[in-house]
Amino acid sequence: MNISELNDLDLTDIGNWPAVGKAAVLALIMAAVIGAGYYFDTQHMRLQLQQVQGEEQTLLKEFHKRQRVIANLEAYRAQLAEMEKSLASMLRQLPTRTEMPDLLEDISNTGLINGLVFDRFKPESERPQEFYATQPISIRARGTYHQFGAFLSGVSALPRIVTVGNLKIGSGKKGAGDEKNDRETEELVLEASLNTYRYLDEDEES
């Protein structure tokens, strides 16, 4: 079929076209249908496929992460048991409400035994936390350098937890009968905030 024959074809009478013409029209129709199908359906499916593939990678990463956790599950359990044991040991070092007066007396006696003179020993208001309360104690004491060191060492050796903060040591006066103003004989002034902690009772936690 040549160009002149194509010009003679009647578009209203396709049924009488030559086989070549019919085949060409059919090919064009099929191409249009395939193109429309790709545009309206296949392209959308390809986008869905890309989205699913992206979700697959995310799920694979999460799977590998959980797999590592499961593989180390026994080690995590052992670590948790050790942490719970350490927490229980620390809680045993926290006095209860009824034991706090004895602890305050122990701290004061530790200072007196080591030769300190307290100008101030004042328990401040408690600061409740989640399951314990902090009890600050403001102190001002006079003594020598070694007496202060022995006091702080004694406080740290108490069976209950006591921490020292805001520590300040300043000059006081020279010891009586001493001619040299040295560290061993000079009276110093210590100011600090001691913090001890007590376990909250169940009614206080609630």
Backbone as CSV, one residue per row, in Angstrom:
resi,resn,N_x,N_y,N_z,CA_x,CA_y,CA_z,C_x,C_y,C_z
1,MET,0.858,-1.183,0.000,0.000,0.000,0.000,0.896,1.236,0.000
2,ASN,0.654,2.140,-0.997,1.445,3.357,-1.085,0.658,4.547,-0.564
3,ILE,1.272,5.725,-0.646,0.664,6.932,-0.081,-0.624,7.292,-0.787
4,SER,-0.662,7.125,-2.121,-1.871,7.490,-2.858,-3.039,6.608,-2.455
5,GLU,-2.745,5.338,-2.166,-3.815,4.440,-1.736,-4.313,4.822,-0.336
6,LEU,-3.388,5.283,0.514,-3.808,5.730,1.839,-4.734,6.921,1.761
7,ASN,-4.470,7.806,0.817,-5.322,8.988,0.662,-6.707,8.632,0.186
8,ASP,-6.814,7.458,-0.515,-8.117,7.060,-1.055,-8.960,6.283,-0.046
9,LEU,-8.396,5.962,1.113,-9.145,5.169,2.091,-10.260,6.008,2.687
10,ASP,-11.421,5.351,2.885,-12.598,6.010,3.451,-12.655,5.688,4.938
11,LEU,-12.509,6.707,5.771,-12.502,6.495,7.219,-13.838,5.992,7.730
12,THR,-14.915,6.211,6.956,-16.239,5.735,7.393,-16.497,4.302,6.973
13,ASP,-15.571,3.737,6.211,-15.772,2.365,5.716,-14.507,1.545,5.961
14,ILE,-14.086,1.474,7.204,-12.840,0.787,7.542,-12.933,-0.692,7.249
15,GLY,-14.189,-1.229,7.271,-14.365,-2.658,7.035,-13.902,-3.098,5.660
16,ASN,-13.905,-2.205,4.700,-13.489,-2.549,3.342,-12.039,-2.172,3.057
17,TRP,-11.301,-1.765,4.087,-9.897,-1.419,3.880,-9.082,-2.679,3.604
18,PRO,-7.957,-2.503,2.974,-7.059,-3.644,2.776,-6.541,-4.147,4.128
19,ALA,-6.046,-5.358,4.132,-5.563,-5.982,5.380,-4.450,-5.166,6.013
20,VAL,-3.594,-4.601,5.194,-2.494,-3.801,5.745,-3.024,-2.575,6.477
21,GLY,-4.014,-1.941,5.924,-4.593,-0.760,6.557,-5.277,-1.110,7.864
22,LYS,-6.038,-2.236,7.803,-6.694,-2.667,9.045,-5.668,-2.973,10.143
23,ALA,-4.565,-3.629,9.743,-3.529,-3.976,10.720,-2.906,-2.720,11.320
24,ALA,-2.712,-1.702,10.477,-2.125,-0.458,10.962,-3.050,0.227,11.960
25,VAL,-4.372,0.256,11.623,-5.336,0.870,12.532,-5.392,0.105,13.844
26,LEU,-5.380,-1.251,13.752,-5.419,-2.076,14.952,-4.182,-1.839,15.829
27,ALA,-3.018,-1.684,15.175,-1.788,-1.431,15.931,-1.858,-0.091,16.651
28,LEU,-2.420,0.910,15.969,-2.567,2.214,16.601,-3.516,2.161,17.795
29,ILE,-4.617,1.404,17.614,-5.581,1.288,18.709,-4.949,0.581,19.900
30,MET,-4.200,-0.503,19.635,-3.550,-1.241,20.714,-2.514,-0.373,21.436
31,ALA,-1.769,0.397,20.647,-0.776,1.281,21.258,-1.446,2.313,22.165
32,ALA,-2.597,2.844,21.705,-3.324,3.828,22.506,-3.853,3.207,23.789
33,VAL,-4.381,1.955,23.643,-4.923,1.281,24.818,-3.807,0.988,25.831
34,ILE,-2.660,0.483,25.339,-1.535,0.179,26.226,-1.026,1.445,26.906
35,GLY,-0.921,2.524,26.117,-0.459,3.791,26.687,-1.405,4.304,27.757
36,ALA,-2.710,4.232,27.467,-3.696,4.685,28.451,-3.674,3.798,29.689
37,GLY,-3.521,2.494,29.473,-3.464,1.568,30.611,-2.261,1.854,31.490
38,TYR,-1.125,2.138,30.868,0.074,2.441,31.653,-0.113,3.734,32.443
39,TYR,-0.702,4.720,31.764,-0.842,6.025,32.397,-1.819,5.967,33.568
40,PHE,-2.954,5.287,33.344,-4.003,5.293,34.367,-3.863,4.176,35.409
41,ASP,-3.105,3.138,35.109,-3.050,2.011,36.043,-1.617,1.592,36.380
42,THR,-0.844,1.273,35.362,0.491,0.729,35.604,1.386,1.741,36.309
43,GLN,1.322,3.010,35.900,2.154,4.015,36.537,1.821,4.148,38.024
44,HIS,0.516,4.103,38.334,0.098,4.165,39.733,0.617,2.957,40.507
45,MET,0.579,1.794,39.866,1.062,0.575,40.513,2.573,0.642,40.744
46,ARG,3.309,1.244,39.817,4.756,1.386,39.991,5.077,2.289,41.191
47,LEU,4.288,3.354,41.340,4.493,4.229,42.497,4.204,3.470,43.798
48,GLN,3.138,2.663,43.787,2.833,1.852,44.953,3.961,0.863,45.247
49,LEU,4.526,0.293,44.177,5.623,-0.654,44.337,6.829,0.022,44.994
50,GLN,7.163,1.232,44.533,8.284,1.959,45.131,8.032,2.246,46.613
51,GLN,6.777,2.600,46.928,6.437,2.877,48.321,6.564,1.618,49.168
52,VAL,6.068,0.499,48.647,6.144,-0.767,49.378,7.593,-1.201,49.558
53,GLN,8.413,-0.980,48.527,9.823,-1.337,48.643,10.515,-0.505,49.726
54,GLY,10.154,0.778,49.813,10.711,1.616,50.870,10.289,1.134,52.256
55,GLU,8.988,0.760,52.395,8.510,0.230,53.669,9.206,-1.088,53.997
56,GLU,9.503,-1.869,52.974,10.185,-3.144,53.189,11.565,-2.919,53.809
57,GLN,12.300,-1.929,53.311,13.619,-1.639,53.859,13.523,-1.185,55.319
58,THR,12.507,-0.361,55.616,12.312,0.085,56.994,12.005,-1.094,57.914
59,LEU,11.130,-1.982,57.467,10.777,-3.153,58.264,11.960,-4.081,58.447
60,LEU,12.798,-4.215,57.411,13.988,-5.055,57.524,14.949,-4.509,58.579
61,LYS,15.133,-3.178,58.583,16.003,-2.567,59.586,15.448,-2.801,60.991
62,GLU,14.129,-2.628,61.155,13.511,-2.857,62.459,13.636,-4.315,62.877
63,PHE,13.496,-5.215,61.890,13.633,-6.645,62.172,15.028,-6.978,62.668
64,HIS,16.042,-6.457,61.974,17.420,-6.733,62.389,17.702,-6.142,63.770
65,LYS,17.129,-4.969,64.045,17.324,-4.346,65.348,16.732,-5.205,66.457
66,ARG,15.492,-5.688,66.224,14.844,-6.533,67.225,15.550,-7.870,67.349
67,GLN,16.076,-8.345,66.240,16.787,-9.623,66.269,18.030,-9.526,67.150
68,ARG,18.747,-8.379,67.059,19.921,-8.185,67.911,19.526,-8.124,69.383
69,VAL,18.380,-7.470,69.662,17.916,-7.389,71.050,17.605,-8.779,71.585
70,ILE,16.905,-9.581,70.776,16.541,-10.932,71.202,17.791,-11.776,71.418
71,ALA,18.785,-11.600,70.537,20.014,-12.376,70.661,20.745,-12.062,71.962
72,ASN,20.590,-10.814,72.459,21.265,-10.407,73.697,20.301,-10.339,74.882
73,LEU,19.145,-10.995,74.746,18.120,-10.895,75.766,18.613,-11.386,77.115
74,GLU,19.316,-12.503,77.144,19.793,-13.040,78.414,20.790,-12.090,79.079
75,ALA,21.650,-11.475,78.248,22.617,-10.515,78.801,21.888,-9.306,79.377
76,TYR,20.818,-8.856,78.686,20.041,-7.730,79.189,19.353,-8.089,80.505
77,ARG,18.835,-9.300,80.587,18.174,-9.734,81.818,19.165,-9.789,82.979
78,ALA,20.347,-10.292,82.701,21.373,-10.349,83.741,21.770,-8.952,84.185
79,GLN,21.871,-8.016,83.206,22.220,-6.632,83.535,21.114,-5.986,84.362
80,LEU,19.860,-6.259,83.994,18.732,-5.697,84.748,18.716,-6.233,86.173
81,ALA,18.981,-7.532,86.334,19.009,-8.121,87.670,20.113,-7.492,88.512
82,GLU,21.264,-7.225,87.900,22.365,-6.602,88.618,22.015,-5.175,89.026
83,MET,21.328,-4.449,88.118,20.919,-3.082,88.439,19.898,-3.072,89.579
84,GLU,18.957,-4.013,89.549,17.971,-4.088,90.619,18.645,-4.423,91.946
85,LYS,19.649,-5.292,91.890,20.393,-5.644,93.101,21.134,-4.425,93.648
86,SER,21.756,-3.645,92.749,22.471,-2.437,93.180,21.509,-1.410,93.762
87,LEU,20.333,-1.275,93.117,19.334,-0.324,93.619,18.857,-0.732,95.008
88,ALA,18.613,-2.032,95.195,18.165,-2.506,96.506,19.231,-2.239,97.567
89,SER,20.506,-2.425,97.185,21.595,-2.165,98.125,21.655,-0.687,98.494
90,MET,21.457,0.185,97.513,21.473,1.622,97.783,20.277,2.031,98.642
91,LEU,19.110,1.435,98.363,17.927,1.790,99.147,18.085,1.397,100.610
92,ARG,18.829,0.314,100.845,19.048,-0.102,102.226,19.897,0.913,102.996
93,GLN,20.616,1.764,102.262,21.419,2.791,102.904,20.614,4.062,103.188
94,LEU,19.364,4.081,102.770,18.513,5.248,103.026,17.711,5.001,104.302
95,PRO,17.816,5.885,105.256,17.038,5.694,106.486,15.562,5.984,106.245
96,THR,14.739,5.472,107.113,13.322,5.793,107.076,13.076,7.080,107.853
97,ARG,11.837,7.493,107.877,11.497,8.737,108.580,11.838,8.651,110.060
98,THR,11.617,7.485,110.663,11.877,7.338,112.096,13.372,7.252,112.408
99,GLU,14.187,6.915,111.392,15.628,6.775,111.623,16.394,8.065,111.375
100,MET,15.753,9.061,110.783,16.443,10.303,110.443,17.019,11.032,111.657
101,PRO,16.293,11.157,112.775,16.887,11.851,113.930,18.188,11.204,114.393
102,ASP,18.246,9.872,114.375,19.478,9.192,114.785,20.617,9.512,113.835
103,LEU,20.312,9.585,112.527,21.357,9.897,111.550,21.888,11.312,111.762
104,LEU,21.003,12.264,111.995,21.439,13.640,112.243,22.316,13.706,113.492
105,GLU,21.951,12.935,114.493,22.758,12.909,115.714,24.124,12.287,115.442
106,ASP,24.163,11.240,114.601,25.447,10.614,114.258,26.375,11.608,113.549
107,ILE,25.806,12.416,112.641,26.617,13.402,111.920,27.169,14.441,112.889
108,SER,26.301,14.927,113.788,26.742,15.929,114.769,27.808,15.349,115.692
109,ASN,27.607,14.128,116.167,28.579,13.493,117.053,29.917,13.262,116.358
110,THR,29.876,12.968,115.053,31.120,12.781,114.307,31.956,14.049,114.338
111,GLY,31.296,15.202,114.232,32.013,16.470,114.314,32.564,16.724,115.698
112,LEU,31.755,16.465,116.719,32.184,16.723,118.097,33.327,15.798,118.503
113,ILE,33.245,14.542,118.093,34.309,13.591,118.440,35.641,14.026,117.843
114,ASN,35.584,14.639,116.670,36.813,15.073,116.002,37.218,16.492,116.390
115,GLY,36.589,17.057,117.417,37.029,18.321,117.965,36.443,19.559,117.332
116,LEU,35.423,19.436,116.492,34.821,20.620,115.876,33.869,21.299,116.846
117,VAL,33.758,22.601,116.686,32.779,23.383,117.442,31.758,23.910,116.429
118,PHE,30.502,23.497,116.571,29.465,23.896,115.628,28.856,25.230,116.046
119,ASP,28.945,26.192,115.129,28.214,27.447,115.311,26.811,27.323,114.700
120,ARG,26.678,26.411,113.748,25.367,26.196,113.113,25.287,24.737,112.659
121,PHE,24.201,24.100,113.044,23.883,22.753,112.565,22.374,22.735,112.366
122,LYS,21.950,23.088,111.137,20.535,23.364,110.904,19.977,22.487,109.773
123,PRO,19.157,21.505,110.110,18.451,20.745,109.060,17.458,21.653,108.339
124,GLU,17.533,21.667,107.013,16.630,22.485,106.209,15.389,21.673,105.828
125,SER,14.486,22.298,105.082,13.268,21.609,104.648,13.614,20.485,103.676
126,GLU,12.908,19.375,103.807,13.135,18.235,102.927,12.699,18.563,101.494
127,ARG,13.331,17.858,100.557,12.982,18.017,99.138,12.566,16.658,98.599
128,PRO,11.255,16.389,98.546,10.783,15.072,98.096,11.104,14.840,96.619
129,GLN,11.531,13.619,96.324,11.759,13.177,94.955,10.762,12.055,94.658
130,GLU,11.091,11.189,93.676,10.139,10.157,93.267,9.903,9.120,94.366
131,PHE,10.966,8.560,94.929,10.797,7.559,95.975,11.698,7.828,97.185
132,TYR,12.312,8.989,97.209,13.138,9.357,98.351,13.044,10.867,98.569
133,ALA,13.554,11.303,99.708,13.565,12.733,100.026,14.984,13.147,100.395
134,THR,15.385,14.303,99.922,16.696,14.857,100.258,16.565,15.747,101.490
135,GLN,17.453,15.521,102.444,17.461,16.324,103.674,18.744,17.144,103.730
136,PRO,18.687,18.442,103.340,19.886,19.290,103.437,20.143,19.697,104.886
137,ILE,21.405,19.812,105.230,21.802,20.253,106.567,22.855,21.351,106.393
138,SER,22.551,22.527,106.832,23.491,23.648,106.746,24.348,23.668,108.007
139,ILE,25.675,23.643,107.807,26.559,23.635,108.985,27.593,24.750,108.872
140,ARG,28.022,25.212,110.042,29.155,26.126,110.172,29.911,25.679,111.412
141,ALA,31.181,25.322,111.212,31.953,24.760,112.323,33.342,25.369,112.359
142,ARG,33.942,25.332,113.562,35.297,25.829,113.741,36.206,24.681,114.166
143,GLY,37.428,24.696,113.621,38.389,23.660,113.961,39.618,23.783,113.085
144,THR,40.531,22.822,113.239,41.749,22.854,112.435,41.542,22.081,111.138
145,TYR,42.532,22.224,110.278,42.473,21.553,108.974,42.316,20.043,109.164
146,HIS,43.104,19.451,110.043,43.052,18.000,110.238,41.746,17.567,110.901
147,GLN,41.194,18.406,111.741,39.899,18.085,112.348,38.792,18.055,111.298
148,PHE,38.865,19.019,110.378,37.882,19.015,109.285,38.032,17.756,108.439
149,GLY,39.283,17.388,108.127,39.511,16.194,107.317,38.996,14.942,108.007
150,ALA,39.224,14.845,109.329,38.743,13.683,110.074,37.214,13.659,110.114
151,PHE,36.584,14.832,110.229,35.126,14.911,110.238,34.535,14.440,108.912
152,LEU,35.063,14.948,107.811,34.543,14.568,106.501,34.773,13.089,106.225
153,SER,35.916,12.566,106.663,36.184,11.148,106.494,35.214,10.316,107.323
154,GLY,34.927,10.781,108.531,33.986,10.069,109.389,32.578,10.080,108.830
155,VAL,32.168,11.209,108.258,30.833,11.307,107.663,30.699,10.342,106.485
156,SER,31.745,10.268,105.656,31.692,9.372,104.494,31.679,7.904,104.912
157,ALA,32.158,7.614,106.142,32.199,6.233,106.624,30.905,5.822,107.320
158,LEU,29.963,6.734,107.492,28.696,6.381,108.126,27.946,5.354,107.276
159,PRO,27.148,4.495,107.892,26.426,3.466,107.128,25.331,4.044,106.240
160,ARG,25.002,5.302,106.399,24.000,5.960,105.563,24.689,6.898,104.579
161,ILE,24.007,7.200,103.487,24.571,8.054,102.443,24.505,9.512,102.881
162,VAL,25.660,10.171,102.902,25.747,11.604,103.209,26.717,12.218,102.210
163,THR,26.277,13.238,101.514,27.139,13.926,100.559,27.416,15.344,101.050
164,VAL,28.512,15.916,100.574,28.940,17.250,101.006,28.943,18.173,99.793
165,GLY,28.326,19.334,99.930,28.307,20.311,98.848,28.538,21.713,99.364
166,ASN,28.848,22.622,98.446,29.070,24.042,98.785,30.078,24.197,99.921
167,LEU,31.160,23.448,99.833,32.164,23.449,100.898,33.032,24.702,100.815
168,LYS,33.128,25.417,101.944,33.974,26.611,102.025,34.770,26.558,103.325
169,ILE,36.059,26.812,103.226,36.920,26.856,104.412,37.629,28.204,104.426
170,GLY,37.457,28.912,105.511,38.070,30.235,105.630,38.919,30.332,106.885
171,SER,39.682,31.396,106.974,40.560,31.607,108.125,39.756,31.981,109.361
172,GLY,40.248,31.469,110.499,39.631,31.828,111.774,40.636,32.567,112.619
173,LYS,41.005,31.986,113.730,42.024,32.607,114.570,43.074,31.577,114.930
174,LYS,44.217,32.032,115.357,45.334,31.165,115.675,45.083,30.458,116.999
175,GLY,45.473,29.189,117.088,45.294,28.409,118.303,46.052,29.027,119.465
176,ALA,45.481,28.917,120.652,46.096,29.518,121.841,47.450,28.896,122.116
177,GLY,48.453,29.740,122.389,49.782,29.253,122.728,50.634,28.926,121.529
178,ASP,50.112,29.064,120.325,50.887,28.753,119.123,51.527,30.018,118.594
179,GLU,52.799,29.912,118.273,53.514,31.065,117.747,53.486,31.095,116.227
180,LYS,53.323,29.909,115.603,53.331,29.851,114.144,51.908,29.707,113.618
181,ASN,51.621,30.482,112.594,50.310,30.442,111.984,50.335,29.391,110.860
182,ASP,50.330,28.090,111.223,50.411,27.047,110.207,49.082,26.304,110.123
183,ARG,49.008,25.361,109.184,47.775,24.656,108.899,47.335,23.780,110.067
184,GLU,48.286,23.273,110.846,47.946,22.330,111.905,47.329,23.022,113.116
185,THR,47.722,24.229,113.397,47.280,24.890,114.629,46.292,26.026,114.378
186,GLU,46.176,26.507,113.169,45.280,27.631,112.889,43.832,27.171,112.936
187,GLU,43.016,27.924,113.635,41.588,27.623,113.665,40.947,28.141,112.393
188,LEU,40.239,27.251,111.710,39.580,27.589,110.462,38.067,27.520,110.649
189,VAL,37.366,28.090,109.692,35.899,28.057,109.701,35.426,27.285,108.474
190,LEU,34.633,26.269,108.708,34.095,25.453,107.616,32.603,25.715,107.482
191,GLU,32.184,25.996,106.279,30.757,26.117,105.966,30.449,25.147,104.838
192,ALA,29.363,24.413,104.976,29.023,23.409,103.961,27.540,23.077,104.061
193,SER,27.079,22.433,103.028,25.717,21.903,103.010,25.830,20.388,102.886
194,LEU,25.468,19.687,103.947,25.448,18.230,103.918,24.081,17.781,103.404
195,ASN,24.088,16.751,102.607,22.830,16.205,102.095,22.747,14.733,102.463
196,THR,21.695,14.387,103.162,21.416,12.980,103.404,20.039,12.672,102.825
197,TYR,19.731,11.425,102.736,18.544,11.011,101.992,17.786,9.967,102.801
198,ARG,16.469,10.024,102.696,15.678,9.007,103.374,14.650,8.429,102.421
199,TYR,14.292,7.201,102.701,13.319,6.476,101.888,11.916,6.962,102.230
200,LEU,11.123,7.239,101.211,9.733,7.669,101.452,8.868,6.484,101.813
201,ASP,8.007,6.673,102.811,7.026,5.646,103.141,6.004,5.520,102.023
202,GLU,5.265,4.414,102.012,4.296,4.178,100.947,3.230,5.269,100.914
203,ASP,2.791,5.723,102.086,1.767,6.768,102.097,2.309,8.082,101.575
204,GLU,3.615,8.333,101.778,4.220,9.555,101.270,4.406,9.483,99.761
205,GLU,4.749,8.307,99.223,4.901,8.156,97.775,3.588,8.413,97.070
206,SER,2.481,7.893,97.635,1.179,8.074,96.997,0.742,9.525,97.057
